[in-house]
Each structure stands twice: as C-alpha cells, then as structure tokens.
Amino acid sequence: MLSLLKTIRDAIASWWSEFTLQTKLLAVATMVVSLVMSGLTFWAVNTIQQDARMNDTRFGRDLGLLLAANVAPLVADNNLTEVAQFSQRFYSSTSSVRYMLYADENGEIFFGIPFWDAEVENSLTIKRRIQLPEDYPGDGEKPMVRQHTTPDGIVTDVFIPLIVNKKYLGVLAIGINPNQTAVISTNFTRDVTIAVFITIWVMVILAGVINALTITKPIKELLVGVKQIATGNFKQRINLPLGGELGELILSFNEMAERLERYEEQNIEELTAEKAKLETLVSTIADGAVLIDNNMQVILVNSTAERIFGWEAANVVGCNVLHHLPSAVQMEITRPLYEMAAGECESAEFRIFINQPTPRTIRILLTTVLNSQRESIKGIAITIQDITREVELNDAKSQFISNVSHELRTPLFNIKTYIETLHDYGEDLALQERQEFLQTVNNETDRLTRLVNDVLDLSKLESGRQYSFDGVDLAQAIEQTLRTYQLNAKDKGVELVQEVAPNLPLVLGNYDLLVQVFGNLIGNALKFTKAGGKVSICAYQLDFKPSHTESAPVRIEISDTGIGIATEDQHSIFERFFRVENRVHTLEGTGLGLSIVRNIIDRHHSKVHLVSEVGIGTTFWFDLAAFEEKAPLIQVEPIAEASKITTV
C-alpha cells in the first residue's frame, strides 16, 4: 500500500514538474479564486439555512402553543372526536404543518394526522410511540423543539405538553415543513456556487487550451526552430496557419531560415573548394605536416607525415598524437606541446634520430596556430622534415674535408721538411743526398698535383656542370688510353692487351669522361699487378636488346692479374679516399680514382660492377648504351653522392 501511494505521489510530482512556472501560477490562482468563491457561497447558504431554521422554530413553537391551548380542554374531557375534527380542519387550512401527533403521558400515540392509530395498526401492525426525555415535560412552560432531515428538507419537530389544571395529559407533536422560499433560495445559491466553480475551471481550461493552440504551440515551434537554426540545421521550417503578429513572426522566421540555408550552401561550396585546395597543397608538399588542437587531437595529417611515422595503416585523425608518435619523438616534444597549448611559448625546433619505421634523422618544427584576431591559440602545427640526406651529406662533406686536409698535409709536410733540410744543411750534404732530397720533393709535388687534380675532377663532376653526350668510338678511346700507359706497363713488365670487337657501334657518352674512366681503371690495374702479370681491356656488344627500338648495349671489361680485393673491401672501394693499399701493400694513391669512375659511369646511366679474388685478380665492367644516329644531345644532371654501387 505504501509503495502504491509512493508511486502515485511520484507520478503526480513528475506530472506537476512538467508544467511551466506560468502554468503552475495560473493553476494556483484559479484554485484560490474558486475556493474563495465557493467558501463565500457556502457561507451564504449556511446563513440562509440558519435563518430559515430559526424562523421555522419560532413559527412551530407559536403554532404548537396555539393549537395546544385549543385542544388541551378537549383532551381533558376525552372528547377525541372534537379533537380529531379540530385537528383535521387545522391541518387542512395550512400547508406548513407536516404532521400532528397526539400521545398520552406515556408517549403512546393515540391520534395522528395524516394517519391515525387504527390505520397504522391495520397497515403496518406496529405500535407507535413518541420517545421523550425522562424529565419531560419539566416545568411544562416551554415547548421542546428539535429538527430532523428529510428528502424534502429539514423538518422542525415541536413537542408541546398538554397540561390542564397543572395536570399533564400528554404531548402534542407538530412537524413544521421547511420554508419553501428558503429552501429554493438555498438550493439556488448552492447550484449557482457549483456553476460558478465549474465555470471558473472550464474558463481556465478553455483559456489554457486556446493559449496552447494559438500562443504556446507556435512559441514552442519557434523555440524548436531557433534551436535547430543554432545547431546549423537551416532546413527547419514552421508550418502553422496563423494570422496576426504570430503569423508574421512565423513567416519572418521561415524567410530567415531560407536565406540562411542559401547562404550556408554557398559557404559550404566555397569552404569545400578551399578545403580541397588546402588538402591538395598539404598532401603535395615534401615536408610532413600534422595539425592538432589544444587537446593534442589530430585534425589533419598529410601523406609525407604518415610515411615518416609509419601511419599508413592507422587512422590517426581524431586521436591523441602523442599515442602514435615514435618513442624518441614523444619524449622530446611532449612537454613543449603542452607548454605551447598553454600559451607559454610560440614555436620550438628539434632534431631527432628515429629507428622506426625506418632509421632516419628528422627536424620537427612546432608552431602555434592563432585565431584571426591573434588572441587565442586554436591549435599547433607540426612540420616534419626528413634531413637524413642532409645529415649524410654534411657528414660526407666533413669527412671529405678532413681527408683532403690529411692528404694535403702529408706531401706538404714532406716537401717542407726536405726543402728546409736543403736550405739549412745543403752545403753539408753530399751531392747524391741532395739529389735524393730533390727527387723526394719532386715525387711529393707530383703526388700533391695528382691529389689536387683528382679533387678538382671530382668537384667538377659534382658541381652541377652539364656535359654534352654524343657518339663515341670506343676503339679510339681505348687506343689513346693504352698509348698513355704503354711505357709504364713496359717499365713494370706488365702486358697490356686490348680485345675490341670488330664493327663495334658507337656508344652514347662523353669522350673525355670515358677516357678518364679507362685511364683510372687501367692505371689502378697496373699499380696492383706485379711484373709478369697481364692487364686487358675488352669491348663487345651484348646479344640482348632492352627494347625493340633500341640497339643492344656495349660492355667494357678491364681485367688484371693483380693482388685482388678482399670481399669485405669491395663495398668500400668506391668511397672517397678509401685505399686498399693501406691493408695489402704500401703503394700510395689519392683514393679518389674509383670515386671519380663511379660518378662518371652514373652520369652515363650505368653502374660499375666488379669481380675480384685476392691473389688472382680483379675485373671491372660496365655497359654503355649504343648511339642512335637521330638521338639528340643529352644534358645529364649530376648524380647524387649516395648512389649505390652494384657489386657481383
């Protein structure tokens, strides 16, 4: 039972809470007015009823006293016939008397109008008596008055004692009907009160319904429409057939929504176009770009950043950028990012080496993004630059400068030492010693000259200089090279052999550069081949064709029977200043010859290969494209230093 009452109470409370304050105040005011009106009406009805009862009481008492004075002697004489006749005439002459009863001193009814004892006994077979108080009639002077309610109203009962010569003979009971005028007035007042109460509530309810239909509902519709407009739903419309001010307001709202919708469509088209331009621009820039908000959530990321951080398979947009960065990057930029989001700094720069997804060195630039008024921070732009190549080039440059400095210092030191010795002690030295000193200075000068020439040649190749390519006769270039080294080979006792296929086609290349390649390779072969050895250069056209429209390439091989190159050194011999002689013999060189060879062959869009075995010999070979008669002159750009060498 308690749970049911609680449920009902909660339901009423929930129902009441749904009403607005205005509705609640209206309901309370209506209740107060209706209760006040009802109270006043019922007070008036009660007053009228009390006055009517008092009048009925006075009238009944006076009428009873008058009737008792007339019938008391008759009752004393036991002249009941006269009593009945008198009573009948009296009852018939007035409508105010409802009944008349005569009872003896014991209260037994012996006569009554409109019924009497014989009729009662015959019809109902019950004996009637009047129940009177024990001390009745008391002093016998004042009638006893009481009232009882009947369907016709309140009936006043007047009990008058019948006393003759101070002897109590019985009692006369008269019932006085209520005053019809008072009854009608009372009923009318009650009906009016009820009608007023109902009318007030009906009017309030009707007013509420009319208000809801004509005012509240349109206002709610307008409120919903305004909220929809505020959230960006400009398709919202209100369709209510209303006139007057509300109708004009609804019409104005619909016109406003329609204009906003058209304006939004135009803005969306413009924003979409600008977004497409921005995304295209961001996606095509070489640097990585990541845009995050103040909560470190990724807003935009381009393909370069995805490749650098290995995000190709992950959708990081909308995620916390710190959860997806490599650990090295995360450790470096976490604190600066939060400081920038808090407005403590505007930019920062970092240089970080990462191992995943691939080892590389990157530069990260952090920049705050401000609003149009430059008052608040809207986000942070992260720019990622892959500087691995730059770092490698800087390291190579530093190494190159260090090596050149070292290589130049050695011959210069020797030259200076011997010249100072000759200058200070020349007169004390023998002629043979002076000649040996001068020969050493001359050799060191030649060595210094070769080093400078090699450095200049390598610098020209890597400086961006353009070379014109044309048809080159390999037989002529090989013949010129062999003539240059013929005497050197004869002095060392090494046989020089050339095997050039007949009818060899011209190759596409630069004559001077190819002569330099042949010279460097043959010179190295003679240097590392002992007396009695053999150095050969072969040129022949391959059997296969790269395509139906191109001729087969020409292969050039330079072989020797020298000391060979160890397997662990074959990947390093093309690096600058790397000299195999440092490990296997004491012959001196600049260490730049093979680096120059590689650079020149790269310009010819080919690769240098080698096959070597320690103690047996070495073979270098490469392919050159056949020259087409109608082929235009080709300007070849410099090849990057990091080009890889394919070894066999």
C-alpha positions as CSV (number, residue, x, y, z in Angstrom):
1,M,0.0,0.0,0.0
2,L,2.8,2.4,0.9
3,S,4.6,1.6,-2.3
4,L,1.4,2.3,-4.3
5,L,1.0,5.6,-2.5
6,K,4.6,6.5,-3.2
7,T,4.2,5.6,-6.8
8,I,1.1,7.8,-7.1
9,R,2.9,10.6,-5.4
10,D,5.9,10.3,-7.7
11,A,3.7,10.2,-10.7
12,I,1.9,13.4,-9.6
13,A,5.2,15.1,-8.8
14,S,6.5,14.1,-12.2
15,W,3.3,15.3,-13.9
16,W,3.4,18.6,-12.0
17,S,7.1,19.2,-12.8
18,E,6.4,19.1,-16.5
19,F,4.3,22.3,-16.2
20,T,6.0,25.7,-16.7
21,L,6.1,28.3,-13.9
22,Q,3.4,30.3,-15.7
23,T,1.1,27.3,-15.8
24,K,1.7,26.5,-12.2
25,L,0.9,30.0,-11.1
26,L,-2.2,30.1,-13.2
27,A,-3.5,26.8,-11.7
28,V,-2.7,28.0,-8.1
29,A,-4.5,31.4,-8.8
30,T,-7.5,29.6,-10.2
31,M,-7.7,27.2,-7.3
32,V,-7.5,30.1,-4.8
33,V,-10.2,32.1,-6.6
34,S,-12.5,29.1,-6.9
35,L,-12.1,28.1,-3.2
36,V,-12.7,31.7,-2.1
37,M,-15.9,31.9,-4.3
38,S,-17.1,28.5,-3.0
39,G,-16.4,29.5,0.6
40,L,-18.3,32.7,0.3
41,T,-21.2,30.9,-1.4
42,F,-21.4,28.1,1.2
43,W,-21.2,30.7,4.0
44,A,-24.2,32.5,2.5
45,V,-26.1,29.2,2.1
46,N,-25.4,28.3,5.7
47,T,-26.5,31.7,6.9
48,I,-29.8,31.4,5.0
49,Q,-30.4,27.9,6.3
50,Q,-29.8,29.0,9.9
51,D,-32.2,31.9,9.5
52,A,-34.8,29.6,8.0
53,R,-34.4,27.1,10.8
54,M,-34.8,29.9,13.4
55,N,-37.9,31.1,11.6
56,D,-39.3,27.6,11.4
57,T,-38.5,27.1,15.1
58,R,-40.4,30.3,16.2
59,F,-43.3,29.5,13.9
60,G,-43.6,25.9,15.1
61,R,-43.4,26.9,18.7
62,D,-46.1,29.6,18.4
63,L,-48.3,27.4,16.3
64,G,-47.9,24.5,18.7
65,L,-48.8,26.7,21.7
66,L,-51.9,28.0,19.9
67,L,-53.1,24.5,18.9
68,A,-52.3,23.0,22.4
69,A,-54.4,25.7,24.1
70,N,-57.4,24.8,21.9
71,V,-57.2,21.0,22.1
72,A,-56.0,20.6,25.7
73,P,-59.5,21.0,27.2
74,L,-60.9,18.6,24.7
75,V,-58.3,16.0,25.6
76,A,-59.0,16.6,29.2
77,D,-62.7,15.9,28.5
78,N,-61.6,12.9,26.4
79,N,-63.6,14.4,23.5
80,L,-61.4,12.8,20.9
81,T,-63.9,13.3,18.1
82,E,-63.8,17.0,18.6
83,V,-60.0,16.9,18.8
84,A,-59.9,15.0,15.5
85,Q,-62.2,17.3,13.8
86,F,-60.4,20.4,15.0
87,S,-57.1,19.0,14.1
88,Q,-58.3,18.0,10.7
89,R,-59.6,21.5,10.0
90,F,-56.3,23.0,11.3
91,Y,-54.1,20.6,9.2
92,S,-56.2,21.3,6.1
93,S,-56.1,25.0,6.5
94,T,-52.2,25.3,6.4
95,S,-49.5,23.8,4.4
96,S,-46.8,24.5,7.0
97,V,-47.9,21.6,9.2
98,R,-46.4,18.3,8.0
99,Y,-48.0,16.1,10.7
100,M,-49.8,16.3,14.0
101,L,-49.5,13.6,16.7
102,Y,-51.2,13.2,20.0
103,A,-49.7,10.9,22.7
104,D,-50.7,10.2,26.2
105,E,-48.5,10.8,29.2
106,N,-46.6,7.5,28.4
107,G,-45.8,8.6,24.9
108,E,-48.3,6.2,23.3
109,I,-49.7,7.8,20.1
110,F,-53.5,7.7,20.1
111,F,-54.2,10.0,17.2
112,G,-52.3,11.5,14.3
113,I,-52.7,13.4,11.1
114,P,-52.3,12.5,8.3
115,F,-52.5,9.0,9.9
116,W,-54.0,7.6,13.0
117,D,-53.6,4.6,15.2
118,A,-56.2,2.4,13.6
119,E,-54.8,2.9,10.1
120,V,-51.3,2.3,11.4
121,E,-52.2,-0.9,13.1
122,N,-54.2,-2.1,10.1
123,S,-51.5,-1.3,7.6
124,L,-48.2,-1.7,9.4
125,T,-49.2,-3.6,12.5
126,I,-46.8,-1.7,14.6
127,K,-47.4,0.3,17.7
128,R,-46.2,3.9,17.6
129,R,-45.0,6.0,20.4
130,I,-43.0,9.1,20.9
131,Q,-39.7,8.8,22.7
132,L,-39.5,11.7,25.1
133,P,-36.9,12.6,27.7
134,E,-37.4,11.1,31.2
135,D,-37.8,14.6,32.8
136,Y,-40.3,15.7,30.1
137,P,-42.4,17.9,30.3
138,G,-40.2,19.5,33.0
139,D,-41.7,22.8,34.0
140,G,-44.2,22.4,31.2
141,E,-44.0,26.0,30.0
142,K,-41.6,25.8,27.1
143,P,-42.1,23.5,24.1
144,M,-39.3,21.2,23.1
145,V,-38.0,21.9,19.7
146,R,-35.8,19.7,17.5
147,Q,-35.2,19.1,13.8
148,H,-34.6,16.2,11.5
149,T,-33.6,15.9,7.9
150,T,-36.0,14.6,5.2
151,P,-35.7,14.3,1.4
152,D,-37.8,17.5,1.3
153,G,-35.6,19.4,3.6
154,I,-35.2,20.0,7.4
155,V,-38.4,19.4,9.3
156,T,-38.8,21.2,12.7
157,D,-40.4,19.0,15.4
158,V,-42.2,20.9,18.2
159,F,-43.4,19.0,21.3
160,I,-46.0,20.9,23.4
161,P,-47.1,19.3,26.7
162,L,-50.9,19.2,27.2
163,I,-51.5,20.5,30.7
164,V,-54.9,21.3,32.2
165,N,-55.1,22.5,35.7
166,K,-51.5,21.7,36.1
167,K,-52.1,18.1,35.1
168,Y,-50.0,16.6,32.4
169,L,-52.3,14.8,30.0
170,G,-49.9,14.0,27.2
171,V,-48.0,15.7,24.4
172,L,-48.8,17.3,21.1
173,A,-46.1,16.8,18.4
174,I,-46.3,19.1,15.4
175,G,-44.0,18.8,12.4
176,I,-43.4,22.1,10.6
177,N,-42.4,21.9,6.9
178,P,-39.3,23.9,5.9
179,N,-39.9,27.3,4.4
180,Q,-40.0,26.6,0.6
181,T,-38.7,30.0,-0.2
182,A,-35.7,29.5,1.9
183,V,-35.2,26.0,0.5
184,I,-35.5,27.2,-3.0
185,S,-33.1,30.1,-2.2
186,T,-30.7,27.8,-0.6
187,N,-30.7,25.3,-3.5
188,F,-30.4,28.1,-6.0
189,T,-27.5,29.5,-4.2
190,R,-25.8,26.1,-4.0
191,D,-26.4,25.5,-7.6
192,V,-25.1,28.9,-8.5
193,T,-22.0,28.2,-6.4
194,I,-21.3,24.9,-8.1
195,A,-22.0,26.5,-11.5
196,V,-19.5,29.4,-10.7
197,F,-16.9,26.9,-9.5
198,I,-17.3,24.7,-12.7
199,T,-17.4,27.8,-14.9
200,I,-14.2,29.2,-13.5
201,W,-12.4,25.9,-14.1
202,V,-14.0,25.5,-17.6
203,M,-12.9,29.0,-18.5
204,V,-9.4,28.4,-17.2
205,I,-9.2,25.1,-19.1
206,L,-10.6,26.7,-22.3
207,A,-8.2,29.6,-21.9
208,G,-5.3,27.2,-21.4
209,V,-6.3,25.2,-24.5
210,I,-6.8,28.3,-26.6
211,N,-3.5,29.6,-25.3
212,A,-1.7,26.3,-26.1
213,L,-3.2,26.2,-29.6
214,T,-2.8,29.9,-30.5
215,I,0.2,31.0,-28.5
216,T,2.1,28.3,-26.6
217,K,2.3,25.9,-29.5
218,P,3.6,28.5,-32.0
219,I,6.1,29.8,-29.5
220,K,7.3,26.2,-28.8
221,E,7.6,25.6,-32.5
222,L,9.6,28.9,-32.8
223,L,11.8,27.8,-29.9
224,V,12.5,24.4,-31.5
225,G,13.2,26.2,-34.8
226,V,15.6,28.7,-33.2
227,K,17.4,25.8,-31.5
228,Q,17.7,23.9,-34.8
229,I,19.0,27.1,-36.5
230,A,21.5,27.5,-33.7
231,T,22.8,23.9,-34.3
232,G,23.2,24.6,-38.0
233,N,20.0,22.9,-39.3
234,F,18.9,25.7,-41.7
235,K,16.3,23.4,-43.3
236,Q,13.9,23.9,-40.4
237,R,10.5,25.4,-41.3
238,I,7.3,26.2,-39.2
239,N,4.0,25.4,-40.9
240,L,1.2,26.8,-38.8
241,P,-1.8,28.5,-40.3
242,L,-1.9,31.5,-38.0
243,G,-2.6,35.2,-38.6
244,G,-1.8,38.4,-36.8
245,E,1.5,39.1,-35.2
246,L,2.4,35.4,-34.6
247,G,1.7,34.6,-38.3
248,E,4.0,37.5,-39.4
249,L,6.7,36.2,-36.9
250,I,6.5,32.7,-38.3
251,L,6.6,34.0,-41.8
252,S,9.7,36.1,-41.0
253,F,11.3,33.0,-39.3
254,N,10.8,30.9,-42.4
255,E,12.3,33.6,-44.6
256,M,15.3,33.9,-42.3
257,A,15.8,30.1,-42.3
258,E,15.6,30.1,-46.2
259,R,18.2,32.8,-46.5
260,L,20.5,31.1,-44.0
261,E,20.2,27.9,-45.9
262,R,21.1,29.5,-49.2
263,Y,24.0,31.3,-47.5
264,E,25.2,28.1,-45.9
265,E,25.1,26.3,-49.3
266,Q,27.2,29.0,-50.8
267,N,29.6,28.9,-47.9
268,I,29.8,25.1,-48.0
269,E,30.7,25.2,-51.7
270,E,33.4,27.8,-51.0
271,L,34.7,26.0,-47.9
272,T,34.7,22.7,-49.8
273,A,36.7,24.2,-52.6
274,E,39.1,25.9,-50.2
275,K,39.4,22.6,-48.2
276,A,40.2,20.7,-51.3
277,K,42.9,23.2,-52.3
278,L,44.3,23.1,-48.8
279,E,44.3,19.3,-48.7
280,T,45.9,19.1,-52.1
281,L,48.6,21.7,-51.1
282,V,49.3,19.9,-47.8
283,S,49.4,16.5,-49.4
284,T,51.8,17.5,-52.2
285,I,54.4,19.3,-50.0
286,A,57.6,17.5,-49.5
287,D,57.6,18.0,-45.7
288,G,55.4,16.2,-43.3
289,A,52.5,18.2,-41.8
290,V,50.4,17.5,-38.8
291,L,47.7,19.8,-37.4
292,I,46.5,19.2,-33.8
293,D,44.1,21.1,-31.5
294,N,44.8,22.2,-27.9
295,N,43.8,18.7,-26.6
296,M,46.5,17.1,-28.8
297,Q,43.9,15.6,-31.1
298,V,45.0,15.2,-34.7
299,I,42.9,17.4,-37.1
300,L,44.9,17.0,-40.3
301,V,47.9,14.9,-41.5
302,N,49.5,14.6,-44.9
303,S,50.9,11.5,-46.6
304,T,54.5,12.5,-46.0
305,A,54.0,12.6,-42.3
306,E,52.2,9.2,-42.5
307,R,55.1,7.8,-44.3
308,I,57.8,9.2,-41.9
309,F,55.9,8.0,-38.8
310,G,54.6,4.8,-40.3
311,W,50.9,5.8,-40.0
312,E,49.8,4.5,-43.5
313,A,47.7,1.7,-41.9
314,A,46.4,3.7,-39.0
315,N,43.7,6.4,-38.9
316,V,45.2,8.9,-36.5
317,V,42.7,11.7,-37.2
318,G,40.8,12.4,-34.0
319,C,43.3,10.5,-31.9
320,N,45.9,11.9,-29.4
321,V,49.0,12.5,-31.5
322,L,51.3,11.5,-28.5
323,H,49.9,8.0,-28.5
324,H,51.1,7.4,-32.1
325,L,54.5,9.1,-32.3
326,P,57.7,7.2,-32.1
327,S,59.1,7.0,-28.6
328,A,62.1,9.2,-29.3
329,V,59.8,11.9,-30.8
330,Q,57.3,11.6,-28.0
331,M,60.0,12.1,-25.3
332,E,61.3,15.2,-27.0
333,I,58.1,17.2,-27.9
334,T,55.5,16.2,-25.2
335,R,56.4,18.9,-22.8
336,P,56.9,21.7,-25.4
337,L,53.5,20.8,-26.9
338,Y,51.7,21.3,-23.6
339,E,53.6,24.5,-23.0
340,M,52.6,25.8,-26.4
341,A,48.9,24.8,-25.8
342,A,49.1,26.8,-22.6
343,G,50.5,29.8,-24.4
344,E,53.9,29.7,-22.7
345,C,55.8,29.7,-26.0
346,E,55.0,30.1,-29.7
347,S,57.5,27.8,-31.5
348,A,60.1,25.2,-31.0
349,E,62.5,23.2,-33.1
350,F,64.0,19.7,-32.6
351,R,66.5,17.4,-34.4
352,I,65.7,13.8,-33.6
353,F,67.0,10.4,-34.9
354,I,64.4,7.7,-35.1
355,N,64.8,4.0,-35.7
356,Q,61.2,3.2,-36.7
357,P,59.6,2.7,-39.2
358,T,63.0,3.3,-40.9
359,P,66.2,4.8,-39.5
360,R,66.3,8.5,-40.3
361,T,67.1,11.9,-38.9
362,I,64.2,14.4,-38.8
363,R,63.8,18.0,-38.0
364,I,60.5,18.9,-36.2
365,L,59.2,22.4,-36.1
366,L,56.3,23.3,-33.7
367,T,54.3,26.5,-34.4
368,T,51.1,27.7,-32.7
369,V,48.1,28.5,-34.8
370,L,46.2,31.6,-33.6
371,N,42.7,32.9,-34.4
372,S,42.1,35.7,-36.8
373,Q,42.4,38.3,-34.1
374,R,45.6,36.6,-32.9
375,E,44.2,36.5,-29.4
376,S,43.8,32.8,-28.6
377,I,45.5,29.5,-29.6
378,K,43.4,27.4,-31.9
379,G,46.0,24.6,-32.4
380,I,49.5,23.6,-33.1
381,A,51.1,22.9,-36.5
382,I,53.8,20.2,-36.6
383,T,56.2,20.3,-39.5
384,I,58.4,17.2,-40.1
385,Q,61.4,17.5,-42.4
386,D,63.4,14.4,-43.4
387,I,67.0,15.7,-43.1
388,T,68.7,12.2,-43.4
389,R,70.2,13.1,-46.7
390,E,71.3,16.5,-45.5
391,V,73.0,14.9,-42.4
392,E,74.7,12.3,-44.6
393,L,75.9,15.0,-47.0
394,N,77.2,17.1,-44.1
395,D,78.9,14.1,-42.6
396,A,80.4,13.2,-46.0
397,K,81.4,16.8,-46.6
398,S,83.1,16.9,-43.2
399,Q,84.8,13.6,-43.9
400,F,85.9,14.8,-47.3
401,I,87.4,18.0,-46.0
402,S,89.1,16.0,-43.2
403,N,90.5,13.5,-45.7
404,V,91.6,16.2,-48.2
405,S,93.3,18.1,-45.4
406,H,95.1,15.0,-44.2
407,E,96.1,14.0,-47.7
408,L,97.4,17.5,-48.5
409,R,99.2,17.9,-45.2
410,T,101.4,14.7,-45.7
411,P,103.1,15.7,-49.0
412,L,103.3,19.4,-47.9
413,F,105.0,18.3,-44.7
414,N,107.5,16.1,-46.6
415,I,108.2,18.9,-49.1
416,K,108.7,21.5,-46.4
417,T,110.9,19.1,-44.4
418,Y,113.3,18.3,-47.2
419,I,113.4,21.9,-48.5
420,E,114.2,23.1,-45.0
421,T,116.9,20.5,-44.7
422,L,118.4,21.5,-48.0
423,H,118.2,25.2,-47.1
424,D,119.8,24.7,-43.7
425,Y,122.3,21.9,-44.4
426,G,122.6,21.9,-48.2
427,E,126.4,22.7,-48.1
428,D,127.0,19.9,-45.6
429,L,125.1,17.2,-47.7
430,A,126.7,15.2,-50.4
431,L,125.6,15.6,-54.0
432,Q,123.8,12.3,-54.0
433,E,122.0,13.1,-50.8
434,R,120.9,16.5,-52.3
435,Q,119.7,14.7,-55.4
436,E,117.7,12.2,-53.3
437,F,116.1,15.0,-51.4
438,L,115.2,16.8,-54.5
439,Q,113.8,13.6,-56.1
440,T,111.7,13.1,-53.0
441,V,110.4,16.7,-53.2
442,N,109.6,16.2,-56.9
443,N,107.7,12.9,-56.1
444,E,105.7,14.6,-53.3
445,T,105.0,17.5,-55.6
446,D,103.7,15.1,-58.3
447,R,101.6,13.3,-55.6
448,L,100.2,16.7,-54.5
449,T,99.5,17.6,-58.1
450,R,97.6,14.3,-58.7
451,L,95.6,14.8,-55.5
452,V,94.6,18.4,-56.4
453,N,93.7,17.3,-60.0
454,D,91.6,14.4,-58.7
455,V,89.8,16.7,-56.2
456,L,89.2,19.2,-59.0
457,D,87.9,16.5,-61.3
458,L,85.5,15.2,-58.6
459,S,84.4,18.7,-57.7
460,K,83.6,19.4,-61.4
461,L,81.6,16.2,-61.6
462,E,79.5,17.0,-58.5
463,S,79.3,20.8,-59.1
464,G,76.3,20.6,-61.4
465,R,78.3,21.1,-64.6
466,Q,76.5,19.8,-67.7
467,Y,78.2,17.6,-70.3
468,S,77.1,17.0,-73.8
469,F,76.8,13.4,-74.9
470,D,77.4,12.2,-78.4
471,G,78.5,9.1,-80.3
472,V,81.9,7.9,-79.0
473,D,84.2,5.4,-80.8
474,L,85.3,3.1,-78.0
475,A,88.2,1.7,-80.1
476,Q,89.7,5.1,-80.4
477,A,89.3,6.0,-76.8
478,I,90.8,2.6,-75.7
479,E,93.7,3.1,-78.1
480,Q,94.5,6.5,-76.7
481,T,94.5,5.2,-73.2
482,L,96.7,2.3,-73.9
483,R,99.3,4.5,-75.6
484,T,99.4,6.7,-72.5
485,Y,100.2,3.7,-70.2
486,Q,102.3,1.7,-72.7
487,L,105.6,2.9,-71.3
488,N,104.5,2.5,-67.7
489,A,103.5,-1.1,-68.4
490,K,106.7,-1.9,-70.1
491,D,108.7,-0.5,-67.2
492,K,106.8,-2.7,-64.8
493,G,107.0,-5.8,-67.0
494,V,103.2,-6.0,-67.3
495,E,101.5,-7.0,-70.6
496,L,98.7,-4.6,-71.9
497,V,96.1,-6.4,-74.1
498,Q,93.1,-4.9,-75.9
499,E,90.2,-7.0,-77.3
500,V,87.8,-4.7,-79.1
501,A,85.2,-6.5,-81.2
502,P,85.2,-5.5,-84.9
503,N,82.4,-3.3,-86.2
504,L,81.6,-2.1,-82.7
505,P,78.9,0.5,-82.7
506,L,79.3,4.0,-81.3
507,V,78.2,4.4,-77.7
508,L,76.3,7.3,-76.3
509,G,78.7,9.2,-73.9
510,N,81.3,11.9,-73.4
511,Y,84.7,11.1,-74.9
512,D,86.9,12.9,-72.4
513,L,85.0,11.4,-69.4
514,L,85.2,7.9,-70.8
515,V,89.0,8.3,-71.5
516,Q,89.3,9.4,-67.8
517,V,87.5,6.3,-66.7
518,F,89.7,4.0,-68.8
519,G,92.8,5.8,-67.6
520,N,91.8,5.4,-63.9
521,L,90.9,1.7,-64.2
522,I,94.0,0.8,-66.2
523,G,96.2,2.9,-64.0
524,N,94.9,1.1,-60.9
525,A,95.3,-2.3,-62.6
526,L,99.0,-1.6,-63.5
527,K,99.6,-0.3,-60.0
528,F,98.4,-3.5,-58.3
529,T,99.7,-6.0,-60.9
530,K,103.2,-7.4,-60.4
531,A,105.8,-7.9,-63.1
532,G,104.9,-10.7,-65.5
533,G,101.2,-10.0,-65.0
534,K,98.6,-9.0,-67.5
535,V,96.1,-6.2,-67.9
536,S,93.4,-6.4,-70.6
537,I,90.6,-4.2,-71.8
538,C,87.7,-5.8,-73.7
539,A,84.8,-4.2,-75.5
540,Y,81.9,-6.1,-77.2
541,Q,78.2,-5.8,-77.9
542,L,75.8,-7.9,-75.9
543,D,73.3,-10.2,-77.5
544,F,70.1,-8.9,-75.9
545,K,68.2,-5.7,-76.6
546,P,66.5,-3.6,-73.9
547,S,63.6,-2.9,-76.3
548,H,62.5,-3.4,-79.9
549,T,63.5,0.2,-80.8
550,E,66.9,0.2,-79.0
551,S,70.2,-1.4,-80.0
552,A,72.0,-3.9,-77.7
553,P,74.4,-2.1,-75.2
554,V,78.1,-2.4,-75.4
555,R,80.0,-3.9,-72.4
556,I,83.5,-2.8,-71.4
557,E,85.7,-5.0,-69.1
558,I,89.1,-4.1,-67.5
559,S,90.8,-7.1,-66.0
560,D,94.1,-7.7,-64.3
561,T,96.0,-10.5,-62.6
562,G,96.9,-8.3,-59.6
563,I,96.6,-8.8,-55.9
564,G,92.8,-8.7,-55.9
565,I,90.3,-7.1,-53.5
566,A,89.1,-8.8,-50.4
567,T,85.3,-9.4,-50.2
568,E,84.9,-7.1,-47.2
569,D,86.5,-4.2,-49.1
570,Q,84.5,-4.5,-52.3
571,H,81.7,-2.4,-51.0
572,S,84.0,0.4,-49.9
573,I,86.5,0.9,-52.7
574,F,84.3,3.4,-54.5
575,E,84.2,5.7,-51.4
576,R,86.4,8.8,-51.3
577,F,89.9,8.3,-50.0
578,F,89.4,4.6,-49.4
579,R,92.7,2.8,-50.4
580,V,93.1,-0.9,-50.5
581,E,96.9,-0.4,-50.4
582,N,96.6,0.6,-46.7
583,R,95.8,-3.0,-46.0
584,V,97.6,-5.1,-48.6
585,H,100.6,-3.0,-49.7
586,T,102.4,0.3,-49.3
587,L,101.7,1.8,-52.7
588,E,100.4,5.3,-52.3
589,G,97.4,6.9,-54.1
590,T,94.8,9.6,-53.7
591,G,91.9,7.3,-53.0
592,L,89.7,9.3,-55.4
593,G,90.1,7.5,-58.7
594,L,87.3,4.9,-58.3
595,S,85.0,7.5,-56.8
596,I,85.5,9.5,-60.0
597,V,84.9,6.4,-62.1
598,R,81.7,5.7,-60.3
599,N,80.5,9.3,-60.7
600,I,81.2,9.3,-64.5
601,I,79.5,6.0,-65.1
602,D,76.5,7.1,-63.1
603,R,76.3,10.1,-65.5
604,H,76.1,7.6,-68.3
605,H,73.1,6.0,-66.7
606,S,75.0,2.8,-65.9
607,K,76.6,1.0,-62.9
608,V,80.1,-0.2,-62.3
609,H,80.4,-3.9,-61.3
610,L,83.4,-5.9,-60.2
611,V,84.5,-9.4,-59.7
612,S,87.7,-9.9,-57.6
613,E,89.6,-12.6,-55.7
614,V,92.6,-12.0,-53.6
615,G,95.8,-13.3,-55.3
616,I,94.1,-14.0,-58.6
617,G,93.0,-10.6,-60.0
618,T,90.1,-8.2,-60.5
619,T,87.7,-7.4,-63.3
620,F,85.7,-4.1,-63.5
621,W,82.9,-3.9,-66.1
622,F,80.0,-1.7,-67.1
623,D,77.6,-1.3,-70.0
624,L,77.1,1.7,-72.3
625,A,74.1,2.4,-74.5
626,A,74.6,2.2,-78.2
627,F,74.4,5.5,-80.0
628,E,71.4,6.2,-82.2
629,E,72.1,8.4,-85.3
630,K,69.0,10.5,-84.6
631,A,69.5,10.7,-80.9
632,P,69.7,14.3,-79.6
633,L,72.4,15.6,-77.4
634,I,71.7,14.8,-73.8
635,Q,72.5,17.1,-70.9
636,V,72.9,14.9,-67.8
637,E,72.4,16.4,-64.4
638,P,74.8,15.5,-61.6
639,I,74.2,12.1,-59.8
640,A,73.7,12.2,-56.1
641,E,76.7,11.1,-54.0
642,A,74.6,8.5,-52.2
643,S,74.1,6.4,-55.4
644,K,74.6,2.7,-54.7
645,I,77.2,0.5,-56.4
646,T,76.1,-2.9,-57.6
647,T,78.8,-5.5,-57.0
648,V,78.9,-9.0,-58.2
